[in-house]
Amino acid sequence: MVLNSTPEPAASVAVTATPNASLGSTAAPAATGSGGWRGLLKWLVPGVIALTAVCAMTENRVDTDLWGHVVYGREVLRDGKLPQTTTWSYVTQDQTWINHENIAELLLAWTADTFGVVGLSIGKLLLALTIVASWMYVARRDNVGWVAIAIVTMIAGETMRFHWHFRPQALSYVCFTLMIGLLTLVFRGWSASLRKPDGVAAEPGGDERTVAQLSMRWLWLLPVLFVVWVNSHGGFAAGVAVVVAFLGLRSLEALRTWGRAGWKYVGKFAAVATACVAATVVNPYGIGLHLWLAYDVGNERPEIADWQPLDMFNDPVAIGLWMLLGIAAISLPFSRRKLDLTQLVVMSLVLWQSISHCRHLCFFAILAGYWLVPHLDDMLRRVVADFKARSHEQSSPRSLAFAPRTAALLLIVWGIAISATLYPRVRTIPVRRDWYPVTAMQYVSDHGLTGKFLVDFNWAQYAIMCFAEDPRAAAESRVAVDGRLRTCYPWSTLDVYLDFYLGNGGPDKRNRSAESPPFQADRALEIGPPDLVLVWRDHKHSVETMEAAQERWVLLYQDSLSQLWGRKDRYDVATSPDYIPLVDRIVSDAPQEGSVDWPAIPVSRPSPTAGLAAN
């Protein structure tokens, strides 16, 4: 979870008659030959498209919560059980912790401990490849050409980049991808069957199947998927909403077309939807997870950047969405494939949610990766066929002979270039010093500072891992609150600390609980009370609050990014065992530049002064 102003910021339709001369034939040479350059193209075309789309999707940026996810997962692996209440907090110890990300955290911890940073990076890369490969597989099952596949997958991948981080949401996106892919394949001939009174579906290959033969038994994989999903991330709720809407709309189509005969399909769809909902109860908290989720999602969270509306005209993230909407605008009206009303309604609902909450934009990109590409392909085929008819141009035998070789060489060069771009993103996860308090936490380690830490919200889980790696700090140090939010902190408690970080802004900035005490900027300094306070200087309100409390607090460390304050009665009294002499206090505006490899844990130093000089 990230506070606002954080430094880190195939179709389910049957194909009507279309020309065989596919623009897919960037794939066409590959499809007609089995050896030589043509045979090589058969593998190069999909491989390079997938590699490019994955590269567009992948950004090597550490997430503010990654440290916490790994620590929490390690503790479950160590203890062999899930914690029942909040951990690592000096403010809340007995609050029930409803963790909806257990599988994700276990996977992150196991991967980090087994394969290190490279394992985390490759794991995220493989998840991205799963999404892209699913789009491509379903499209090719529907005879979609490679050019249309390349255009949509690259744009959809680029659209997902902003939220494709090292975090449990990645598993939500993979589960959503698998769910939509399965629904798309199962209902591949459905729309054609609705045009015939006997319910016969014309398949793209010319086969005809009754609706009962549309492999609907595969729908029973969905409840199994939801068992995994509900224990991986709270995004399962979006999945439930989409699958219920999708199957509900298919039920209405069946009743409208076949009348009473359609009820047998309504019964099947209702049974699958009910099983999907029931599957989400298979989690350590049972129905309690759903009650908590309804409470949490039912309250706006303007303090969290992920839940902000998407700025369609000023946010660069919206560029990908505009491009996907442009593809829809130019392809849907000119496609000879029958428009699927269910798909259009579901996409419209998800688009609405994507604009309302930017974190849902990836769900829309996934739908576009499946459902827009067949229509774009058909539109492109029509354009090419019309161009050929007008120009009457025919390629010479010589140009045809050299085309596969030229295409293969160009794809090889492009693949090498993309691999070179992708390689640094796999090799390391940089932790930027101008985003995270790497130097400040090194100061904390060098001087053996422990106790109750009030740490800026965006850095709290980084601090937790720093403490966890130091036996003394692990025993003595705790934070106030962190990015787990209302999963393990009461809303009224969070408000106290958001008051400190952000102030008491309007409804577009804050949504305070009715049970929270009246706004008081420095109440967070009274609870505990904390021994040390680490603030991000861009959070002006917390800096001003600390400066106004200098009678009780002393500035121990400052750089261009952060400030570390300590209690005067502990760190500014010469007779105190924790006294820090003036010579060991570092107050400057030294720029924080460069980066260190994740996890950026402080290193042991023989001398605090020498260590900081080297830093």
C-alpha positions in Angstrom: 0.0 0.0 0.0 1.3 3.4 -0.9 0.3 6.8 0.5 -0.6 9.6 -2.0 2.4 11.6 -3.0 4.6 8.6 -2.6 8.1 8.9 -4.1 7.4 5.7 -6.1 4.9 6.1 -7.7 -9.8 -15.0 -28.5 -13.1 -14.1 -28.8 -16.2 -15.8 -27.5 -17.8 -15.2 -30.9 -17.7 -17.4 -34.0 -15.8 -16.1 -37.0 -17.9 -15.2 -40.0 -16.5 -15.6 -43.4 -13.3 -13.7 -43.8 -10.5 -13.7 -46.4 -7.9 -16.4 -45.8 -5.1 -14.0 -46.7 -4.4 -13.0 -43.1 -2.3 -10.2 -41.9 -1.4 -13.0 -39.7 0.9 -13.9 -42.0 3.6 -12.2 -40.6 2.5 -15.7 -39.6 1.5 -16.8 -43.1 5.0 -17.8 -44.2 5.4 -19.7 -41.0 2.2 -21.5 -41.5 3.0 -22.7 -45.0 6.5 -24.0 -44.6 8.1 -26.5 -42.2 11.8 -25.9 -42.8 14.4 -23.3 -43.5 13.6 -19.6 -42.8 9.9 -20.3 -42.9 10.2 -23.0 -40.2 12.3 -20.6 -38.1 9.6 -17.9 -38.4 7.1 -20.3 -36.9 9.0 -20.0 -33.6 10.4 -16.5 -34.0 7.2 -14.6 -34.5 5.4 -15.7 -31.3 8.6 -15.7 -29.3 9.6 -12.2 -30.2 6.0 -10.9 -29.8 5.8 -12.5 -26.3 9.3 -11.2 -25.4 8.4 -7.6 -26.5 5.1 -7.6 -24.6 6.7 -9.0 -21.5 9.4 -6.3 -21.7 6.8 -3.6 -22.1 5.0 -4.9 -19.0 8.1 -5.3 -16.8 9.5 -2.4 -14.8 12.3 -3.1 -12.4 11.0 -1.1 -9.5 10.8 -2.2 -5.9 7.4 -1.9 -4.2 7.0 -0.3 -0.8 5.4 -3.5 0.7 7.8 -6.0 -0.7 10.0 -6.1 2.4 7.0 -6.7 4.6 5.5 -9.5 2.4 8.8 -11.3 2.6 9.2 -10.9 6.4 5.6 -12.1 7.1 6.0 -15.0 4.8 9.3 -16.0 6.4 7.7 -15.9 9.8 4.9 -18.3 8.7 7.4 -20.7 7.2 9.5 -20.5 10.4 6.6 -20.9 12.9 4.5 -23.2 10.8 1.3 -21.3 11.6 -0.4 -18.0 10.7 -0.2 -15.2 13.2 -3.6 -14.4 14.7 -3.0 -10.8 15.6 -0.9 -7.8 14.5 2.8 -8.3 14.5 5.7 -5.8 14.5 3.6 -2.9 16.0 4.0 -1.2 19.3 0.5 0.4 18.9 -1.6 -2.6 18.2 -0.9 -6.1 19.4 -4.3 -7.7 20.0 -6.1 -6.7 16.8 -7.1 -9.7 14.7 -5.0 -9.9 11.5 -7.0 -11.0 8.5 -4.3 -11.6 5.9 -5.7 -12.2 2.4 -2.3 -12.5 0.9 -0.9 -15.7 2.6 0.0 -17.7 -0.5 1.6 -14.7 -2.2 3.7 -13.9 0.9 4.8 -17.5 1.3 5.8 -17.6 -2.4 7.7 -14.3 -2.1 9.5 -15.4 1.0 10.4 -18.9 -0.3 11.6 -17.5 -3.6 13.7 -14.7 -2.0 15.3 -17.2 0.4 15.9 -19.9 -2.2 16.8 -18.0 -5.3 17.5 -14.5 -4.1 16.8 -11.3 -6.1 17.2 -13.0 -9.4 14.6 -15.6 -8.4 12.1 -12.8 -7.5 12.7 -11.1 -10.8 12.4 -14.2 -12.9 9.3 -15.3 -11.0 7.6 -12.0 -11.8 8.8 -12.3 -15.4 7.3 -15.8 -15.7 4.0 -14.5 -14.3 4.0 -11.8 -17.0 4.7 -14.4 -19.6 1.8 -16.5 -18.4 -0.5 -13.5 -19.0 0.9 -12.7 -22.5 1.0 -16.4 -23.6 -2.6 -16.9 -22.6 -3.7 -13.9 -24.7 -1.7 -15.3 -27.7 -3.0 -18.9 -27.3 -6.6 -17.9 -27.2 -6.2 -15.6 -30.1 -4.5 -18.2 -32.3 -7.2 -20.7 -31.4 -9.5 -18.2 -33.1 -7.3 -17.9 -36.2 -6.2 -14.4 -35.3 -3.2 -13.1 -37.2 0.1 -12.2 -35.6 0.0 -8.5 -36.4 -3.2 -7.9 -34.5 -1.9 -10.0 -31.7 1.3 -8.0 -31.6 -0.4 -4.7 -31.5 -2.9 -5.5 -28.7 -0.6 -7.5 -26.5 2.1 -4.9 -26.5 -0.3 -2.1 -25.7 -2.1 -4.1 -23.1 1.3 -5.1 -21.6 2.4 -1.5 -21.5 -0.9 -0.5 -19.8 -0.2 -3.0 -17.1 3.3 -1.8 -16.4 2.4 0.8 -13.8 1.0 -1.8 -11.4 3.0 -4.9 -12.3 5.3 -4.9 -9.3 6.7 -7.3 -6.8 3.4 -7.6 -4.8 0.5 -10.0 -4.3 -1.6 -8.1 -6.9 0.4 -9.9 -9.6 -1.2 -13.2 -8.6 -4.6 -11.5 -8.8 -3.9 -10.5 -12.4 -2.7 -14.0 -13.3 -5.8 -15.6 -11.8 -8.0 -13.1 -13.6 -6.2 -13.9 -16.9 -6.7 -17.6 -16.4 -10.4 -17.1 -15.6 -11.1 -14.9 -18.6 -9.2 -17.2 -20.9 -11.2 -20.2 -19.7 -14.5 -18.4 -20.2 -13.4 -17.2 -23.6 -12.5 -20.7 -24.8 -15.5 -22.4 -23.3 -17.9 -19.9 -25.0 -16.0 -19.8 -28.2 -19.0 -20.8 -30.4 -21.7 -19.5 -28.2 -22.7 -16.4 -30.1 -23.1 -18.3 -33.3 -25.4 -20.8 -31.6 -27.7 -17.9 -30.5 -28.4 -17.1 -34.2 -29.8 -20.6 -34.8 -33.0 -22.0 -33.2 -31.5 -25.5 -32.8 -28.5 -24.1 -30.9 -25.8 -25.2 -33.3 -22.5 -23.4 -33.0 -20.5 -22.8 -36.2 -16.8 -23.1 -35.3 -14.1 -21.1 -37.1 -12.7 -24.2 -38.6 -16.0 -25.1 -40.2 -17.1 -27.6 -37.6 -20.5 -27.4 -35.9 -21.2 -28.2 -32.3 -24.3 -28.1 -30.2 -24.2 -25.8 -27.2 -24.0 -28.8 -25.0 -20.7 -29.7 -26.7 -19.1 -26.4 -26.0 -16.9 -28.0 -23.3 -18.8 -26.4 -20.5 -17.5 -29.0 -18.1 -14.3 -27.0 -18.0 -16.2 -24.3 -16.2 -15.8 -26.4 -13.1 -12.1 -25.4 -13.0 -13.2 -22.0 -11.9 -14.0 -22.9 -8.3 -10.6 -24.5 -8.0 -9.0 -21.3 -9.3 -10.9 -19.3 -6.7 -9.6 -21.4 -3.8 -6.1 -20.4 -4.8 -7.1 -16.8 -5.6 -8.9 -16.1 -2.3 -5.8 -17.1 -0.3 -3.4 -15.0 -2.6 -5.0 -11.6 -2.8 -8.2 -9.7 -2.1 -8.7 -9.1 -5.8 -10.7 -12.3 -5.9 -13.7 -10.1 -5.1 -13.3 -8.5 -8.5 -13.1 -12.0 -10.1 -16.3 -13.1 -8.4 -18.1 -10.0 -9.6 -16.9 -10.5 -13.2 -17.7 -14.3 -13.4 -21.2 -13.8 -11.9 -21.9 -11.0 -14.3 -20.5 -13.0 -17.3 -22.5 -16.1 -16.5 -25.6 -14.1 -15.6 -25.5 -12.3 -19.0 -25.0 -15.7 -20.8 -28.1 -16.9 -18.9 -30.2 -14.0 -20.2 -29.0 -14.7 -23.7 -30.0 -18.4 -23.4 -33.5 -17.5 -22.1 -34.0 -14.9 -24.8 -33.0 -17.2 -27.6 -34.4 -20.6 -26.5 -37.0 -19.7 -24.0 -37.9 -22.5 -21.6 -35.2 -24.7 -23.2 -32.6 -22.2 -22.1 -33.2 -22.9 -18.4 -31.0 -26.0 -18.4 -28.1 -23.7 -19.2 -29.2 -21.2 -16.6 -29.1 -24.0 -14.1 -25.5 -24.9 -15.1 -24.3 -21.4 -15.0 -25.9 -20.7 -11.7 -24.3 -23.8 -10.2 -20.9 -22.8 -11.4 -21.3 -19.2 -10.1 -22.5 -20.5 -6.7 -19.5 -22.9 -6.5 -17.1 -20.0 -7.3 -18.6 -17.9 -4.5 -18.6 -20.9 -2.1 -14.9 -21.6 -3.0 -13.9 -18.2 -1.6 -14.9 -19.4 1.9 -12.1 -21.9 1.8 -9.6 -19.6 3.6 -8.3 -19.4 7.2 -10.9 -16.9 8.2 -14.0 -18.3 6.5 -16.8 -15.9 6.0 -14.9 -13.5 8.3 -12.7 -12.5 5.3 -15.8 -11.5 3.3 -17.3 -9.5 6.2 -14.0 -7.6 6.6 -13.6 -7.1 2.9 -17.1 -5.7 2.6 -16.3 -3.3 5.4 -12.9 -2.3 4.0 -13.9 -1.8 0.3 -17.2 -0.1 1.4 -15.2 2.8 2.7 -13.3 5.1 0.4 -9.5 5.3 0.8 -8.3 8.6 -0.8 -5.1 8.4 1.2 -3.9 5.5 -0.9 -2.7 6.3 -4.3 -3.9 2.9 -5.8 -7.5 3.8 -5.0 -7.4 7.2 -6.6 -9.4 7.9 -9.8 -7.4 7.7 -13.0 -6.6 11.1 -14.4 -7.5 10.5 -18.0 -5.9 13.7 -19.3 -2.8 14.3 -17.2 -1.6 10.9 -16.0 0.8 9.1 -18.4 -0.7 5.8 -17.1 -3.8 6.7 -19.1 -2.0 6.7 -22.4 -2.3 2.9 -22.7 -6.0 3.0 -21.9 -6.6 5.7 -24.6 -4.8 3.5 -27.1 -6.9 0.4 -26.2 -10.0 2.6 -26.5 -8.8 3.8 -29.8 -8.4 0.2 -31.0 -12.0 -0.5 -29.9 -13.3 2.6 -31.7 -11.7 1.7 -35.0 -12.1 -2.0 -35.0 -15.5 -2.8 -33.4 -17.6 -0.9 -36.0 -15.8 -2.4 -39.0 -15.3 -6.0 -37.8 -17.4 -8.6 -39.5 -17.3 -10.7 -36.3 -20.5 -10.5 -34.4 -20.2 -8.2 -31.5 -20.6 -10.1 -28.2 -23.0 -8.1 -25.9 -21.8 -10.0 -22.8 -18.2 -9.1 -23.5 -19.1 -5.4 -24.2 -21.1 -5.1 -21.0 -18.4 -6.7 -18.9 -15.7 -4.6 -20.5 -17.7 -1.5 -19.9 -18.2 -2.3 -16.2 -14.5 -3.0 -15.7 -13.6 0.2 -17.6 -15.9 2.2 -15.3 -14.1 0.7 -12.3 -10.7 1.3 -13.9 -11.4 5.0 -14.2 -12.9 5.2 -10.7 -9.9 3.3 -9.1 -6.7 3.2 -11.1 -5.6 -0.1 -9.6 -8.3 -1.9 -11.7 -6.8 -0.7 -15.0 -4.9 -3.9 -15.3 -8.1 -5.9 -15.3 -9.4 -3.9 -18.3 -6.1 -4.4 -20.1 -6.4 -8.2 -19.6 -9.9 -8.1 -21.1 -8.7 -6.1 -24.0 -5.9 -8.7 -24.6 -8.5 -11.3 -25.1 -11.6 -9.6 -26.6 -10.4 -6.7 -28.8 -7.8 -8.6 -30.8 -10.2 -10.7 -33.0 -12.0 -7.5 -34.1 -8.8 -5.6 -34.8 -7.6 -8.6 -36.8 -10.7 -8.7 -38.9 -10.6 -5.0 -39.6 -7.0 -5.2 -40.6 -7.8 -8.1 -43.0 -10.4 -6.0 -44.6 -8.0 -3.1 -45.1 -5.4 -5.3 -46.6 -7.8 -7.1 -48.9 -9.2 -3.7 -50.0 -5.7 -2.4 -50.6 -4.8 -5.4 -52.7 -7.9 -5.2 -54.7 -7.3 -1.5 -55.5 -3.6 -1.7 -56.3 -3.5 -5.1 -58.0 0.1 -5.4 -56.9 1.6 -8.8 -56.8 5.0 -9.7 -55.2 7.6 -11.1 -57.6 8.8 -14.7 -57.0 12.2 -13.3 -56.0 10.7 -11.0 -53.3 8.7 -13.9 -51.9 11.8 -16.0 -51.7 13.7 -13.4 -49.7 10.8 -12.2 -47.5 11.0 -15.1 -44.9 14.8 -14.7 -44.5 14.6 -10.9 -44.2 11.8 -11.2 -41.6 13.6 -13.8 -39.6 16.8 -11.7 -39.5 15.0 -8.6 -38.4 13.2 -10.6 -35.7 16.4 -12.0 -34.4 18.0 -8.6 -34.2 14.9 -7.2 -32.4 14.8 -10.2 -30.0 18.5 -9.6 -29.1 17.8 -5.9 -28.5 14.8 -6.6 -26.3 16.7 -9.3 -24.3 19.5 -6.8 -23.7 16.9 -4.3 -22.4 15.3 -7.0 -20.2 18.5 -8.5 -18.7 19.2 -5.7 -16.2 15.6 -5.9 -14.9 16.2 -9.6 -14.1 19.6 -9.3 -12.6 18.9 -6.8 -9.8 16.1 -5.0 -8.0 17.4 -1.4 -7.3 16.4 0.4 -4.1 16.8 4.1 -4.9 18.3 6.2 -2.2 16.1 9.2 -3.2 13.0 7.1 -2.7 13.9 5.0 0.4 15.8 6.0 3.6 18.8 3.7 3.0 21.3 6.1 4.5 19.1 6.9 7.5 18.6 3.2 8.3 22.3 2.7 8.1 22.7 5.5 10.6 20.2 3.7 12.9 22.2 0.5 12.6 25.6 2.1 13.1 24.4 3.7 16.3 22.5 0.7 17.6 19.3 2.6 17.9 16.3 0.5 18.9 12.9 1.0 20.4 9.5 2.2 19.2 9.8 3.7 15.8 7.2 6.0 14.3 8.3 5.5 10.6 6.8 7.2 7.5 4.0 5.0 6.2 5.7 4.3 2.9 8.9 3.1 4.6 7.5 1.1 7.6 7.9 -2.3 6.0 11.4 -1.5 4.9 12.2 -0.7 8.5 10.6 -3.9 9.7 12.9 -6.0 7.5 15.9 -4.0 8.7 14.9 -4.8 12.3 14.2 -8.4 11.5 17.7 -8.9 10.1 19.3 -7.6 13.4 18.8 -9.9 16.4 18.9 -7.0 18.9 16.6 -4.8 16.8 14.2 -7.7 16.2 13.8 -8.1 19.9 13.5 -4.4 20.9 12.2 -2.5 17.9 8.7 -2.1 16.5 6.9 0.4 14.2 3.6 2.2 14.8 1.6 1.2 11.6 2.5 0.0 8.2 1.0 -0.8 4.8 -1.2 -3.7 6.0 -3.8 -1.0 6.8 -7.1 -2.2 8.0 -6.2 -5.9 7.7 -4.6 -5.6 11.2 -5.0 -2.0 12.4 -8.3 -0.4 13.5 -9.4 2.4 11.3 -9.4 4.9 14.2 -5.7 4.0 14.9 -4.8 4.5 11.3 -6.4 7.9 11.4 -4.1 9.0 14.2 -1.0 8.3 12.1 -2.5 9.6 8.8 -3.3 12.8 10.7 0.4 13.0 11.5 1.6 12.2 8.0 -0.9 14.0 5.8 -2.8 16.4 8.0 -6.6 16.9 7.9 -7.2 17.5 4.2 -10.6 17.6 2.5 -12.6 14.5 1.3 -10.4 14.1 -1.7 -7.4 13.7 0.6 -8.8 12.1 3.8 -11.6 9.8 4.8 -11.6 9.8 8.6 -13.6 7.3 10.6 -16.6 8.5 12.6 -15.1 6.7 15.5 -11.7 8.5 15.3 -10.8 11.1 17.9 -10.9 14.7 16.7 -8.0 15.8 14.5 -4.8 16.4 16.5 -1.5 16.7 14.5 0.8 15.4 17.2 -1.4 12.7 18.8 0.8 10.1 17.2 3.7 11.4 19.4 1.7 10.7 22.6 0.8 7.1 21.9 3.5 4.6 23.0 5.2 7.1 23.1 7.7 6.5 20.3 11.4 6.7 20.9 12.4 7.6 17.4 10.5 9.2 14.5 11.7 8.8 10.9 9.8 11.2 8.5 10.0 11.8 4.8 10.7 15.5 4.2 8.2 15.7 1.3 5.5 15.0 3.9 5.6 18.6 5.0 2.9 18.2 7.6 4.9 15.6 9.6 8.1 17.7 9.3 6.3 20.8 10.6 4.7 18.8 13.4 8.2 17.6 14.6 9.7 21.0 14.3 6.9 22.4 16.5 7.7 19.7 19.1 11.4 20.5 19.6 11.0 20.9 23.3 10.6 17.1 23.5 12.4 15.9 20.4 15.9 16.4 19.0 17.0 16.0 15.4 19.7 13.3 15.2 20.0 12.8 11.5 18.9 14.6 8.3 19.6 14.3 4.6 17.8 15.5 1.5 15.2 12.8 1.8 14.5 12.1 5.5 14.8 13.3 9.1 15.4 11.1 12.2 14.2 12.5 15.5 14.8 11.1 18.9 13.3 11.7 22.3 15.3 14.4 24.1 15.1 12.7 27.5 16.7 9.6 26.0 19.1 10.9 23.3 19.9 14.5 24.3 20.8 14.1 28.0 24.5 13.4 28.6 23.8 11.1 31.6 21.5 8.9 29.5 23.0 5.5 28.4 21.5 6.2 24.9 22.9 9.8 24.6 24.2 10.6 21.2 27.0 13.3 21.3 26.7 16.3 18.9 29.7 15.0 16.9 27.7 11.8 16.0 24.6 13.7 14.9 24.5 14.4 11.1 22.2 17.2 10.0 22.6 18.2 6.4 20.9 18.4 3.0 23.2 15.8 1.5 21.6 14.6 -1.8 20.6 10.9 -1.8 21.8 9.6 -5.2 22.2 6.2 -6.8 20.8 2.9 -5.6 21.6 -0.3 -3.8 20.5 -3.8 -4.4 17.4 -5.1 -2.7 16.9 -5.7 0.2 19.2 -2.7 1.1 19.7 -3.9 4.7 22.2 -1.9 6.7 25.7 -3.4 6.7 27.8 -3.9 9.8 30.4 -1.1 10.2 33.3 -1.0 12.7 33.0 2.8 13.2 29.8 4.9 12.8 31.8 7.9 11.7 33.8 6.1 9.1 30.8 4.3 7.9 28.8 7.4 7.3 31.7 9.1 5.7 32.0 6.3 3.2 28.2 6.5 2.5 
